[in-house]
Amino acid sequence: MDFGVKVTMFDSEGEPATNLRSSLSSSSPGEQPLVVRSAGEGKTKVKPKPIEDEGVGRIDREGKEERLVGGKPRVKVRAPKVKTGCFTCRSRRVKCDEAKPACKRCTKFGVLCEGYPKAVKEPISTVTRKLIPRSQRPIPISQVAVDSFLRQPSTTSIREDPEFRYFQYYVNEVAAQIQGPFKTQVWDRFIPQAAELQPFVRNGIVAIAALSRSRKLVGWSKGPPLSDPEHQFALGQYCKALKGMRESITDSIEDGRNALIACLLVFVFESLQGHQAAASTHAANVVNLFFQLRWREIDNIAVNSSVPSKCADAIKIEKDLHDAFGGLDLQALLFLDKRSTSTHFRMKEEMNTAIDMQIALGNFETLQESRDCWQIIMRRNFHFVACARPAIRDIKTTSDTPPDGLAEDDTAIMVPENNAWNTPSSYSKHIPASLLTERNHYMEDINRWRKASQKVFSAASKQPSVTNIEQFGEYLQAKIMQINAFFNIVVLARAFWPPETAYDIYLSEFRATVDICTEIAPLLAGSGASNLFHFDIGIIPALSQTAMLCRDYHIRTRAIDILFSIPGYREGIWDSLAVASIDRWIRDIEVEFAEDGGIGFVPAERRAALSGVEIKLHERTCKVMAIQKCGPREEDVVERVGVLNW
């Protein structure tokens, strides 16, 4: 209600006060003048009024205002941090009533309520146990990779999701089988973890698991029927993986790790399918690409000093992944390999430097150190054979033979120019002295490695209990490396295709190979002795070489029998039954001319050398060709051909 009276605050000078606080502070602390002027009267009345408000302040010497409580400065008490409520109240550090959709405090003061943080709910998992490999590896699979499946939106339950079930099967069963006796984190840790970031890795894992499951149920002895749902599911996932690889991986050094993981998945899947030529060719190509990328960086450094140094850090990958890369190189070297001579030469020279540095350190302290050095020695030896043979080779090529050894129907065509096993029909008998000297030096490297490994071999050669997984694995590793040392001595001896009688002096190496394999073959293949796949080279190539080159009937027959005793056992591309069938055929065409009714030594003028193989592992059939002597003269040879099924 308006009474026609206007109240105005005036200062002590009689002028209107524009600042209440300054007006109050200009008076004495005890009283403040309240000046009232009536609108109708021109008179002014001043009435002192005591101030009891504790919120009044004063200005200190530095010009800062102090709050006074009973005439004394008041200590400011900070409010505790507010962790709940709306964003506005939390920023103002005041209590929020948390009303929805806007809190009452913000509404009351007319400010915008900025809302509340969204509640984060953890996904509810139906998995009641950790997904770790059954073999209890010291470093289990990352739960992050497993949880990625649990976070995928799905209209079905987690347990009914086929991708997740196959992922579990890979972790619990397949990863440990692929790994074999050699300690590595590639299969049960690095690859599953990569599935979190790369969908194509996840598809590849699921494809391998589904195919492994199909092979376990159907077996290697029969082709998977078209109606097999697990095999069809595996093929679908594999196609998705290949598509993702093409879209995700570029030809750059930064994608080196992803490219290597992709190659490992492709190699394993193609090997499981029995597509040996595709698996071997793929392995050779990716190893070649890997080296070319690294060499390109090194060459850039040499030419352009402004390029940052990547020589030591080029394609950074974990050590275990680098070892798997070496395993791929060996698979290609031992089967089909169409890499250029210059590529083999550069790889050989690079490995020579690494070998000299490692052996020069003296005795190995751990079995892993011995294996690291041995893998490089073995790869170097085969690269030497691949780049040395063209110097004495005179091969008649045919236009219908694919240069990469892969026919249109997935037949692997092995001829002398693309593998280390076949002998050409003609070659120069003159061997440069420099190559012989180099070969002898590499044989000496094997002896130096053996001497440096004596301590760790002695500790690992005591047969442990099968319940001690770590010691059991080291025992198998030591035995496999000893077998492959014998194997490589003979590989270097046959680098220049000497006469077949040249291998008779290695009878002790052949016998030792068979003795050790007799002991460990059942352990490698497992109690079921069927459908087991290992990534790394183990005993199959060494047994095959023994069966082909050893002319002692009992030793070579034992080697063949060991291979037949582990049906379905595979080491990468190498299948035990396929190799045993080829070796038995070589033995049988020589036995009819052997001494003592076929159980004695084969005469030099009747010995045979493998010259070619055309194999369809997925159909369990192959065509084998050999050059067999039929007389004492060099030109007395005949070509033998056989078609095998198993």
C-alpha positions in Angstrom: 0.0 0.0 0.0 1.4 3.4 -1.0 1.2 6.1 1.7 2.9 8.8 -0.5 6.0 8.7 1.5 9.4 8.1 -0.2 12.2 6.8 2.0 15.7 7.6 0.9 19.1 6.9 2.5 21.4 9.9 2.9 24.9 10.2 4.0 26.3 12.4 6.8 26.7 15.3 4.4 23.1 15.3 3.5 23.6 13.8 0.0 21.9 10.6 -1.2 23.9 7.6 -0.4 24.8 5.6 -3.5 26.6 2.8 -1.6 25.0 1.5 1.5 28.2 -0.2 2.7 30.4 2.9 2.2 27.7 5.0 4.0 27.7 2.7 6.9 31.4 2.3 7.1 31.9 6.1 7.2 30.2 6.3 10.6 31.3 5.1 14.0 31.2 1.5 14.6 28.6 1.8 17.4 26.0 3.9 15.6 24.9 4.5 12.0 22.9 7.6 11.1 19.6 6.9 9.6 18.5 9.9 7.6 14.8 10.1 6.7 13.3 12.9 4.5 9.6 13.3 4.0 8.4 13.9 0.5 6.1 16.6 1.6 8.4 18.3 4.0 11.8 19.6 3.1 13.1 18.9 6.6 15.5 16.2 7.5 15.5 14.2 10.7 18.5 12.2 11.8 18.0 9.3 14.2 20.9 7.2 15.4 20.3 3.5 15.4 22.6 0.8 16.9 23.8 -1.8 14.5 23.9 -5.4 15.8 24.5 -7.2 12.5 27.5 -9.5 12.8 28.0 -9.5 9.0 29.4 -6.0 8.9 33.0 -5.7 7.8 35.8 -3.2 7.8 38.8 -2.5 5.5 42.2 -3.6 6.7 45.5 -1.9 6.0 46.0 -3.8 2.7 42.6 -2.7 1.5 41.0 -6.0 2.0 37.7 -6.4 3.8 37.5 -8.4 7.0 34.3 -10.0 8.3 33.8 -9.1 12.0 32.2 -11.2 14.6 31.7 -9.3 17.9 34.2 -6.8 16.7 36.8 -9.4 15.9 37.7 -10.9 12.5 35.7 -14.1 11.7 37.6 -17.1 10.5 36.1 -18.4 7.3 35.2 -22.1 7.4 35.4 -23.9 4.1 32.5 -26.1 3.2 33.4 -29.7 2.5 33.5 -30.8 -1.1 30.2 -31.9 -2.5 30.4 -35.2 -4.3 26.7 -35.7 -5.0 23.9 -33.7 -6.3 23.5 -31.7 -9.5 26.4 -30.2 -11.4 25.4 -26.6 -10.4 25.3 -27.3 -6.7 28.5 -29.3 -6.8 30.3 -26.4 -8.5 28.9 -24.0 -5.9 29.8 -26.4 -3.1 26.4 -26.3 -1.5 24.1 -29.1 -0.4 21.7 -30.3 -3.1 18.3 -31.8 -2.4 18.7 -33.9 -5.6 15.1 -33.3 -6.7 14.3 -34.4 -10.3 14.3 -33.1 -13.0 15.8 -29.9 -11.4 16.7 -29.5 -7.7 14.7 -27.1 -5.5 17.7 -25.0 -4.6 18.4 -24.0 -8.2 14.8 -23.4 -8.8 14.4 -21.2 -5.7 17.4 -19.0 -6.6 16.4 -18.8 -10.3 19.5 -20.4 -11.7 19.8 -23.1 -14.3 20.1 -26.6 -12.9 22.6 -28.4 -15.1 21.3 -31.9 -14.2 23.0 -35.0 -12.7 25.7 -37.3 -13.8 24.5 -40.5 -15.5 24.8 -43.6 -13.3 27.3 -46.2 -14.7 26.2 -49.8 -14.2 28.7 -52.6 -14.5 27.6 -55.3 -16.9 26.2 -58.4 -15.3 28.3 -61.4 -16.3 27.0 -65.0 -16.2 30.6 -66.2 -16.3 31.3 -67.7 -12.9 35.0 -68.4 -13.3 38.0 -66.6 -14.9 38.8 -67.4 -18.5 42.3 -68.7 -18.2 44.0 -71.4 -20.1 43.6 -74.9 -18.6 47.3 -75.3 -18.4 47.6 -72.6 -15.8 50.1 -70.4 -17.6 52.0 -68.0 -15.3 50.5 -65.0 -17.2 46.8 -65.5 -17.9 44.7 -64.0 -20.6 43.6 -60.5 -20.1 40.1 -60.3 -18.6 39.6 -57.1 -20.6 39.6 -59.1 -23.8 37.0 -61.5 -22.4 34.9 -58.7 -21.0 34.7 -57.1 -24.4 32.4 -60.0 -25.4 30.2 -59.3 -22.3 29.8 -55.7 -23.3 28.5 -56.5 -26.8 24.8 -55.7 -27.2 22.9 -58.9 -27.9 19.3 -60.2 -27.8 20.5 -63.6 -26.6 22.1 -64.6 -23.4 25.9 -64.6 -23.2 26.2 -68.4 -22.9 24.2 -68.8 -26.1 26.4 -66.4 -28.1 28.4 -68.7 -30.4 31.3 -66.2 -30.8 31.7 -66.0 -27.0 31.5 -69.8 -26.6 34.2 -70.4 -29.3 36.3 -67.6 -27.7 36.1 -69.6 -24.4 37.0 -72.8 -26.2 40.1 -71.1 -27.8 41.3 -69.9 -24.4 40.7 -73.1 -22.6 41.7 -75.6 -25.2 43.2 -74.3 -28.5 45.7 -71.7 -27.3 47.7 -74.2 -25.2 47.7 -76.8 -28.1 49.0 -74.3 -30.6 51.7 -73.1 -28.2 53.1 -76.6 -27.6 56.0 -77.1 -25.2 57.6 -73.8 -25.9 56.9 -70.9 -23.4 55.3 -68.0 -25.1 52.6 -65.4 -24.4 51.5 -65.0 -28.0 48.6 -67.4 -28.2 47.0 -67.2 -24.8 47.7 -63.5 -24.1 48.8 -61.1 -26.9 46.4 -62.3 -29.5 43.3 -62.5 -27.2 44.1 -59.0 -25.9 44.4 -57.7 -29.5 40.8 -58.8 -30.0 39.7 -56.0 -27.8 40.9 -53.4 -30.3 40.9 -55.2 -33.6 37.6 -56.9 -34.6 39.4 -59.0 -37.3 41.5 -60.6 -34.6 38.4 -61.6 -32.7 36.9 -63.1 -35.9 40.2 -64.9 -36.5 40.2 -66.4 -33.0 36.6 -67.6 -33.3 37.3 -69.1 -36.8 40.3 -71.1 -35.5 38.4 -72.3 -32.5 35.4 -73.4 -34.5 37.6 -75.2 -37.1 39.5 -76.9 -34.3 36.3 -78.0 -32.7 35.1 -79.3 -36.0 38.3 -81.2 -36.6 38.2 -82.7 -33.1 34.7 -84.1 -33.7 35.2 -85.1 -37.4 38.9 -85.9 -37.3 41.7 -85.4 -39.8 41.1 -88.7 -41.6 37.8 -87.4 -43.1 37.1 -84.2 -44.9 34.6 -82.0 -43.1 31.1 -82.5 -44.6 29.4 -79.5 -46.2 26.6 -79.8 -43.7 29.0 -79.5 -40.7 27.7 -76.3 -39.0 30.9 -75.7 -37.1 33.0 -75.8 -40.2 30.6 -73.5 -42.0 30.6 -71.1 -39.1 34.5 -71.1 -39.1 34.6 -70.3 -42.8 32.1 -67.4 -42.2 34.2 -65.9 -39.4 37.4 -66.4 -41.4 36.0 -64.4 -44.3 35.1 -61.6 -41.9 38.6 -61.7 -40.5 40.2 -61.4 -44.0 38.0 -58.5 -44.9 38.9 -56.7 -41.6 42.6 -57.3 -42.2 42.4 -55.7 -45.7 40.6 -52.7 -44.3 42.7 -52.2 -41.2 46.3 -53.0 -42.2 48.3 -50.7 -44.4 51.7 -51.1 -45.9 53.4 -49.1 -43.1 55.9 -49.8 -40.4 53.4 -48.6 -37.8 51.1 -51.5 -38.7 53.8 -54.1 -38.3 52.4 -55.6 -35.1 48.9 -55.9 -36.4 50.1 -57.4 -39.7 52.1 -60.0 -37.8 49.2 -61.0 -35.7 47.0 -61.2 -38.8 49.5 -63.4 -40.5 49.7 -65.8 -37.5 45.9 -66.2 -37.6 45.8 -66.8 -41.3 48.7 -69.3 -41.2 47.1 -71.3 -38.4 43.7 -71.4 -40.1 45.1 -72.4 -43.5 47.3 -75.1 -41.9 44.3 -76.5 -40.0 42.4 -76.7 -43.3 45.3 -78.6 -44.9 46.1 -75.8 -47.4 49.8 -76.2 -47.1 50.8 -74.2 -50.1 48.6 -71.2 -49.1 49.9 -71.3 -45.6 53.6 -71.5 -46.6 53.4 -68.9 -49.3 51.6 -66.5 -46.9 54.3 -67.1 -44.3 57.1 -66.4 -46.8 55.4 -63.3 -48.1 54.7 -61.7 -44.8 58.2 -62.4 -43.5 59.6 -60.8 -46.6 57.3 -57.8 -46.2 58.3 -57.5 -42.6 62.0 -57.4 -43.5 61.5 -55.1 -46.4 59.7 -52.5 -44.2 62.6 -52.6 -41.7 65.3 -52.5 -44.3 63.5 -49.5 -46.0 63.8 -47.6 -42.7 67.5 -48.5 -42.3 68.2 -47.5 -45.9 66.4 -44.2 -45.4 68.6 -43.5 -42.4 71.7 -44.2 -44.5 70.6 -42.0 -47.3 68.9 -39.2 -45.4 70.4 -38.2 -42.1 67.3 -36.0 -41.3 65.1 -39.1 -41.0 64.7 -40.0 -37.3 66.5 -43.2 -36.4 64.2 -46.2 -36.3 66.9 -48.8 -36.9 66.7 -50.2 -33.3 63.0 -49.5 -32.8 61.6 -50.3 -36.2 58.4 -52.3 -35.9 58.3 -52.5 -32.1 56.9 -55.8 -31.1 57.1 -58.0 -28.0 59.9 -60.6 -27.9 57.5 -63.5 -28.0 55.9 -62.1 -31.1 59.3 -61.7 -32.7 59.9 -65.4 -31.9 56.6 -66.3 -33.6 57.8 -64.3 -36.6 60.9 -66.5 -36.6 58.7 -69.6 -36.5 56.9 -68.4 -39.6 60.2 -67.9 -41.4 61.1 -71.5 -40.6 57.8 -72.9 -41.8 58.4 -71.2 -45.2 62.0 -72.3 -45.4 61.1 -75.9 -44.8 58.3 -76.2 -47.3 57.6 -73.7 -50.2 59.8 -70.6 -50.5 60.0 -68.4 -53.6 61.9 -65.5 -52.1 64.7 -64.1 -54.1 68.3 -65.1 -53.6 69.2 -61.5 -52.6 66.6 -61.6 -49.8 68.0 -64.9 -48.4 71.5 -63.5 -48.6 70.6 -60.3 -46.6 68.7 -62.2 -44.0 71.6 -64.7 -43.6 74.1 -61.9 -43.1 71.9 -60.2 -40.6 71.6 -63.4 -38.6 75.3 -64.1 -38.7 75.9 -60.9 -36.7 73.3 -61.9 -34.1 74.8 -65.4 -33.7 78.3 -64.2 -33.2 77.2 -61.8 -30.5 75.2 -64.4 -28.6 77.7 -67.2 -28.7 80.5 -64.9 -27.8 78.9 -64.3 -24.4 79.9 -67.8 -23.3 77.6 -70.4 -21.6 73.9 -69.8 -21.7 72.4 -69.2 -18.2 68.8 -70.2 -19.1 67.2 -72.6 -21.6 65.4 -69.6 -23.2 68.7 -68.0 -24.0 69.8 -71.2 -25.7 66.6 -71.5 -27.7 66.7 -67.8 -28.8 70.2 -68.4 -30.2 69.2 -71.8 -31.8 66.3 -70.4 -33.7 68.5 -67.9 -35.3 71.1 -70.5 -36.2 68.5 -72.8 -37.7 67.0 -70.1 -39.8 70.4 -68.9 -40.9 71.4 -72.4 -42.1 68.3 -72.7 -44.3 68.8 -69.2 -45.7 72.3 -70.2 -46.6 71.1 -73.3 -48.4 68.5 -71.2 -50.3 71.0 -68.6 -51.5 73.9 -71.0 -52.1 72.2 -73.6 -54.3 71.5 -71.3 -57.3 75.3 -71.1 -57.7 75.5 -74.7 -58.8 72.0 -75.4 -60.0 71.0 -76.1 -63.6 67.2 -76.7 -63.5 65.0 -77.3 -66.4 61.8 -75.5 -65.6 58.4 -76.2 -67.2 55.9 -73.5 -68.1 52.9 -75.3 -66.4 54.6 -75.2 -62.9 53.4 -72.2 -60.9 56.3 -70.1 -59.7 55.0 -70.0 -56.1 54.2 -73.7 -56.0 50.5 -73.2 -55.6 48.1 -74.7 -58.2 44.6 -73.5 -58.8 43.1 -76.5 -56.9 45.2 -75.8 -53.8 47.8 -78.4 -54.7 51.2 -77.7 -53.2 53.8 -78.3 -55.9 57.3 -78.8 -54.5 60.2 -78.6 -57.0 63.9 -78.2 -56.5 63.9 -74.4 -56.9 61.3 -73.7 -54.2 62.2 -76.0 -51.3 65.2 -77.6 -49.6 64.1 -81.3 -49.9 64.1 -82.1 -53.6 67.1 -83.0 -55.7 67.3 -81.7 -59.3 68.1 -84.0 -62.2 71.1 -82.0 -63.2 73.5 -79.6 -61.4 77.1 -78.5 -61.4 79.5 -80.7 -59.6 81.9 -77.8 -59.1 81.3 -76.1 -55.7 83.1 -72.8 -55.1 85.6 -73.1 -52.3 84.2 -70.0 -50.5 80.8 -71.8 -50.2 82.4 -74.9 -48.7 84.3 -72.8 -46.2 81.2 -70.9 -45.2 79.2 -74.2 -44.8 81.9 -75.7 -42.6 81.9 -72.5 -40.5 78.1 -72.9 -39.9 78.7 -76.5 -38.8 81.2 -75.3 -36.3 78.6 -72.8 -35.1 76.3 -75.7 -34.2 79.1 -77.3 -32.1 79.8 -73.9 -30.4 76.1 -73.6 -29.6 76.1 -77.2 -28.1 79.0 -76.4 -25.9 77.4 -73.2 -24.6 74.2 -75.1 -23.9 75.7 -78.0 -22.0 74.9 -76.5 -18.6 71.2 -75.8 -19.2 70.7 -79.1 -21.1 72.1 -81.0 -18.2 69.7 -79.4 -15.8 66.7 -79.8 -18.1 67.4 -83.4 -19.3 66.3 -85.0 -16.1 62.8 -86.3 -16.8 60.4 -84.5 -14.5 56.9 -85.4 -13.3 54.2 -84.6 -15.8 52.4 -82.7 -13.0 55.3 -80.1 -13.0 54.2 -78.2 -16.1 57.2 -75.8 -16.2 59.9 -78.5 -15.8 58.1 -80.8 -18.1 58.0 -78.1 -20.8 61.7 -77.4 -20.4 62.5 -81.1 -20.7 60.7 -81.3 -24.0 62.3 -78.1 -25.3 65.8 -79.4 -24.5 65.1 -82.7 -26.3 63.6 -80.9 -29.4 66.6 -78.6 -29.7 69.0 -81.6 -29.5 67.0 -83.4 -32.3 67.1 -80.3 -34.5 70.8 -79.9 -34.0 71.3 -83.4 -35.5 68.9 -82.4 -38.2 70.7 -79.2 -39.2 74.1 -81.0 -39.4 72.7 -83.2 -42.1 70.9 -80.2 -43.8 74.2 -78.4 -44.2 75.9 -81.7 -45.4 73.3 -82.0 -48.2 73.4 -78.3 -49.2 75.1 -79.1 -52.5 73.4 -82.4 -53.3 76.3 -84.8 -52.6 76.1 -88.4 -53.6 73.5 -90.4 -51.5 76.3 -92.4 -50.0 77.6 -89.2 -48.3 75.0 -89.5 -45.6 76.2 -92.9 -44.3 78.7 -91.1 -42.0 75.8 -89.6 -40.1 74.4 -92.9 -38.8 75.0 -91.8 -35.1 73.0 -88.6 -35.7 70.1 -90.6 -37.3 70.1 -93.1 -34.4 70.1 -90.4 -31.7 67.2 -88.7 -33.5 65.1 -91.8 -33.5 66.0 -92.7 -29.9 64.9 -89.3 -28.6 61.8 -89.1 -30.7 60.7 -92.6 -29.5 60.7 -91.1 -26.0 59.0 -87.7 -26.6 56.7 -88.3 -29.5 53.8 -89.7 -27.3 54.3 -86.8 -24.9 54.1 -84.2 -27.7 51.0 -85.8 -29.3 49.2 -86.2 -26.0 47.3 -89.2 -24.6 44.7 -89.0 -27.3 47.4 -89.0 -30.0 45.1 -87.4 -32.6 44.2 -84.1 -34.1 46.8 -82.1 -32.2 48.3 -78.9 -33.8 51.5 -77.2 -32.8 52.7 -74.0 -34.3 56.5 -74.6 -34.0 58.7 -77.1 -35.8 59.4 -80.0 -33.5 60.2 -83.6 -34.6 58.5 -84.3 -37.9 61.1 -82.8 -40.3 63.9 -84.5 -38.5 62.2 -87.8 -38.6 61.4 -87.4 -42.3 65.0 -86.6 -43.1 66.1 -89.7 -41.2 63.6 -92.0 -43.0 64.7 -90.7 -46.4 68.5 -90.5 -46.0 69.4 -93.2 -43.5 69.9 -96.5 -45.3 69.9 -98.6 -42.2 66.7 -100.5 -42.5 65.9 -100.7 -38.8 66.6 -97.0 -38.0 64.6 -95.7 -41.0 61.7 -98.1 -40.2 61.6 -96.9 -36.6 61.4 -93.3 -37.8 58.5 -94.1 -40.1 56.7 -96.1 -37.4 57.0 -93.2 -35.0 55.3 -90.9 -37.5 52.5 -93.4 -38.1 52.0 -93.8 -34.3 50.9 -90.2 -33.9 48.1 -89.8 -36.6 46.7 -86.4 -37.0 49.7 -84.7 -35.2 50.8 -81.5 -37.0 53.6 -79.1 -36.6 52.4 -76.1 -38.7 52.3 -77.3 -42.3 53.9 -80.7 -41.5 51.5 -83.6 -41.1 52.7 -86.8 -39.5 50.7 -89.2 -41.7 51.5 -87.4 -45.0 55.2 -87.4 -44.2 55.2 -91.0 -43.1 53.5 -92.1 -46.3 56.1 -90.3 -48.5 59.0 -91.7 -46.5 57.6 -95.3 -46.6 57.3 -95.0 -50.4 61.0 -93.9 -50.7 62.1 -96.8 -48.5 60.0 -99.4 -50.4 61.4 -98.6 -53.8 64.9 -99.1 -52.4 64.2 -102.2 -50.3 63.9 -104.5 -53.2 67.6 -103.9 -54.0 68.8 -103.9 -50.3 71.3 -106.4 -48.9 70.3 -109.3 -46.7 66.9 -109.8 -48.1 65.9 -106.1 -47.9 66.9 -105.4 -44.3 70.5 -104.5 -45.0 72.1 -101.4 -46.5 71.0 -100.2 -49.9 73.7 -100.3 -52.5 74.9 -96.9 -53.9 73.8 -97.8 -57.5 70.2 -98.4 -56.3 69.5 -95.4 -54.1 66.7 -92.9 -54.8 66.4 -89.2 -54.2 63.1 -87.3 -53.9 62.7 -84.9 -56.9 59.2 -83.6 -56.6 55.9 -83.7 -54.6 52.4 -82.6 -55.5 50.3 -82.8 -52.4 46.7 -82.1 -51.5 46.8 -82.5 -47.7 43.1 -81.5 -47.4 42.2 -84.5 -49.6 44.9 -86.8 -48.1 46.6 -87.6 -51.4 49.8 -86.8 -53.2 51.9 -87.6 -56.2 55.6 -88.3 -55.5 58.5 -88.4 -57.9 62.1 -89.7 -57.3 65.3 -90.2 -59.3 66.7 -93.6 -58.7 70.0 -95.0 -59.7 69.9 -98.2 -61.9 73.6 -98.7 -62.4 77.1 -97.6 -61.5 77.3 -94.9 -64.2 76.1 -91.3 -63.5 73.7 -91.4 -66.3 72.1 -94.7 -65.1 69.0 -93.2 -63.5 65.3 -93.8 -63.8 62.4 -91.7 -62.7 60.0 -93.3 -60.3 56.4 -92.0 -59.8 53.8 -92.9 -57.2 50.4 -91.8 -56.1 49.7 -92.1 -52.4 46.6 -91.9 -50.2 46.3 -92.1 -46.4 
